[in-house]
Amino acid sequence: MTDTINKHPSAVEKVIRERRAVKNDYNDKRVTEEVVRDLLEKSIWAPTHGLRQPWNFIFIDKENLPDFAKKVAATYPEERQQNREDYMNIPNAVLIVTMEEPEKQKQWEENYGAVATMIQNFWLLAWELKLGVVWKTNPHMFDPKMKDILNIPDNQKIVGFIHLGYFDEAPEPRERLSIDDKFSTYQA
C-alpha cells in the first residue's frame, strides 16, 4: 500500500488555513457565556498527558469588561493606564485561560502543550461561527496582582487572555515560510 497525498483540501485543512487572529473591528453581536461554554466543551478534547486536563477558564462578558479593564489598567504605570483601559475594552468579551503548574518540568511542559492545543481547538471552532479570537500575552498577565484580581490559586499560571468578538470581514491572510525553510532529515 502506498501513501497518497490528497490534493483537495479537507474541511479541517480549510479551517486551519482560513483562521486568522481577529484583533479589532468587532461588530456589536454579543459574545455569550453559553456560546463560549459550548465551544470549550468541544475544545477540551485536545490531547492531554495522563488526562490531567490542566486548564481552567474565567469568562468576562461585555457588561463586566469596563470594570475589569480598569483593574487591568491599574497594574500599569499611571501614564499608560488610560491606553491599557481603552485596549482592554476593544473586545466584546475576554476568556482568561489558566493552567495548573506541576513541580516537575516534564509535566509543566505537557500541561502547557495541552492548554495550547485546547486553545487552538477553541479558535478553530470559533472561526466557524465568525467569532474572532486572538490569544494575548500582554505584560499584565504576568503581574502578580492579576492573580489576586481574578482569584487564581498560586499553583496556576495565566496562559493567555483570549480576546473575543464577532466580525463581519476576516483579516487578510499573511504568508507563511515554506516548510522547506524549517525542515531537515536526520541521517545516521
C-alpha positions as CSV (number, residue, x, y, z in Angstrom):
1,M,0.0,0.0,0.0
2,T,1.4,3.4,-0.9
3,D,0.7,6.7,0.8
4,T,-1.2,9.2,-1.2
5,I,-1.4,12.9,-0.7
6,N,-4.9,14.4,-1.1
7,K,-4.6,17.4,-3.4
8,H,-8.0,18.7,-2.4
9,P,-8.1,20.4,0.9
10,S,-10.2,18.7,3.6
11,A,-12.6,20.7,5.8
12,V,-10.1,20.6,8.6
13,E,-7.3,21.9,6.4
14,K,-9.6,24.6,5.1
15,V,-10.4,26.0,8.5
16,I,-6.8,25.8,9.6
17,R,-5.7,27.8,6.6
18,E,-8.6,30.3,6.8
19,R,-8.4,31.0,10.5
20,R,-7.0,34.4,11.4
21,A,-6.3,36.4,14.6
22,V,-9.1,39.0,14.8
23,K,-7.7,41.8,17.0
24,N,-10.3,44.5,16.4
25,D,-13.1,45.6,14.1
26,Y,-15.6,43.5,16.0
27,N,-19.3,44.0,15.3
28,D,-21.9,44.6,18.1
29,K,-23.1,41.0,18.3
30,R,-22.9,39.9,21.9
31,V,-20.5,37.0,22.9
32,T,-22.5,34.9,25.3
33,E,-21.3,32.7,28.1
34,E,-23.4,29.9,26.5
35,V,-21.5,30.0,23.2
36,V,-18.1,30.2,25.0
37,R,-19.0,27.2,27.2
38,D,-20.3,25.2,24.2
39,L,-17.0,25.9,22.4
40,L,-15.0,24.9,25.4
41,E,-16.9,21.6,25.8
42,K,-15.8,20.7,22.3
43,S,-12.3,22.2,22.7
44,I,-11.3,20.2,25.7
45,W,-10.9,17.1,23.6
46,A,-7.4,18.2,23.0
47,P,-4.5,15.8,23.7
48,T,-3.7,15.9,27.4
49,H,-1.0,13.7,29.1
50,G,-2.4,11.5,31.7
51,L,-5.8,13.1,31.1
52,R,-4.7,15.8,33.6
53,Q,-6.9,18.4,31.7
54,P,-4.8,21.2,33.3
55,W,-7.0,24.1,32.0
56,N,-9.3,26.5,33.9
57,F,-11.3,29.4,32.5
58,I,-12.6,32.8,33.6
59,F,-15.1,34.5,31.3
60,I,-15.6,38.2,31.3
61,D,-18.6,39.5,29.2
62,K,-19.0,42.9,27.7
63,E,-21.0,44.2,30.7
64,N,-18.2,43.4,33.1
65,L,-15.4,44.3,30.9
66,P,-15.2,48.1,31.8
67,D,-14.7,47.2,35.5
68,F,-12.2,44.6,34.7
69,A,-10.4,46.9,32.2
70,K,-9.9,49.5,35.0
71,K,-8.4,46.8,37.2
72,V,-6.0,45.6,34.5
73,A,-5.0,49.2,33.7
74,A,-4.2,49.8,37.3
75,T,-1.3,47.3,37.0
76,Y,0.5,49.7,34.7
77,P,2.3,53.0,35.4
78,E,-0.1,55.9,35.6
79,E,0.9,57.3,32.2
80,R,-0.1,54.1,30.5
81,Q,-3.4,53.4,32.3
82,Q,-5.8,55.1,30.0
83,N,-4.3,53.4,27.0
84,R,-4.4,50.0,28.6
85,E,-8.0,50.5,29.8
86,D,-9.1,51.5,26.3
87,Y,-7.2,48.5,24.9
88,M,-9.0,46.1,27.2
89,N,-12.4,47.4,26.2
90,I,-11.9,46.7,22.5
91,P,-13.0,43.0,22.5
92,N,-16.7,42.0,23.2
93,A,-15.6,39.5,25.8
94,V,-12.4,38.0,27.3
95,L,-11.7,34.4,28.2
96,I,-8.8,34.0,30.6
97,V,-7.2,30.6,30.4
98,T,-5.1,29.3,33.2
99,M,-3.0,26.1,33.7
100,E,-2.2,24.0,36.7
101,E,1.6,24.3,37.3
102,P,3.1,21.0,38.5
103,E,6.5,21.0,40.1
104,K,8.0,18.5,37.6
105,Q,9.3,20.3,34.5
106,K,8.2,17.5,32.2
107,Q,4.6,17.7,33.4
108,W,4.7,21.5,33.2
109,E,5.7,21.2,29.5
110,E,3.0,18.6,28.9
111,N,0.4,20.8,30.6
112,Y,1.3,23.9,28.5
113,G,1.2,21.8,25.3
114,A,-2.3,20.5,26.3
115,V,-3.6,24.0,27.0
116,A,-2.1,25.4,23.8
117,T,-3.8,22.7,21.7
118,M,-7.1,23.2,23.5
119,I,-6.8,27.0,22.7
120,Q,-6.2,26.1,19.0
121,N,-9.3,23.8,19.1
122,F,-11.3,26.7,20.6
123,W,-10.0,29.1,18.0
124,L,-10.9,26.9,15.0
125,L,-14.4,26.1,16.3
126,A,-15.0,29.8,17.0
127,W,-13.8,30.7,13.5
128,E,-16.6,28.6,12.0
129,L,-19.1,30.8,13.9
130,K,-17.4,34.0,12.7
131,L,-16.3,34.6,16.3
132,G,-13.0,36.3,16.2
133,V,-10.3,35.2,18.5
134,V,-6.8,36.4,19.4
135,W,-4.6,34.9,22.1
136,K,-2.9,37.8,24.0
137,T,0.1,37.5,26.3
138,N,0.4,41.2,27.3
139,P,2.6,42.2,30.3
140,H,-0.4,42.5,32.7
141,M,-0.9,38.7,32.6
142,F,2.5,38.3,34.3
143,D,1.7,40.8,37.0
144,P,1.1,39.0,40.4
145,K,-1.8,41.4,41.0
146,M,-3.8,39.8,38.2
147,K,-3.9,36.5,40.2
148,D,-5.4,38.5,43.1
149,I,-7.9,40.3,40.8
150,L,-9.1,37.1,39.3
151,N,-8.7,34.9,42.4
152,I,-6.4,32.5,40.7
153,P,-4.6,30.0,43.0
154,D,-0.8,30.1,43.4
155,N,-0.4,26.8,41.6
156,Q,-1.9,28.1,38.4
157,K,-0.3,30.2,35.6
158,I,-2.2,32.6,33.4
159,V,-1.6,31.2,29.9
160,G,-3.4,33.9,28.0
161,F,-6.2,36.4,27.7
162,I,-8.3,35.3,24.7
163,H,-10.0,38.4,23.2
164,L,-13.3,37.6,21.6
165,G,-15.7,39.4,19.2
166,Y,-17.8,38.6,16.2
167,F,-16.6,40.0,12.9
168,D,-18.0,40.9,9.5
169,E,-14.8,40.8,7.5
170,A,-11.9,38.5,8.1
171,P,-8.4,39.9,8.1
172,E,-6.3,39.3,5.1
173,P,-4.0,36.2,5.2
174,R,-0.3,36.7,5.8
175,E,2.2,34.5,4.1
176,R,4.0,31.6,6.0
177,L,7.5,30.5,5.4
178,S,7.8,27.3,3.3
179,I,8.2,24.1,5.2
180,D,11.4,23.8,3.2
181,D,12.9,26.6,5.3
182,K,12.1,24.8,8.5
183,F,12.5,21.1,7.7
184,S,15.5,18.7,7.9
185,T,16.0,15.0,7.8
186,Y,18.2,13.2,10.3
187,Q,20.7,10.8,8.7
188,A,22.9,8.4,10.6
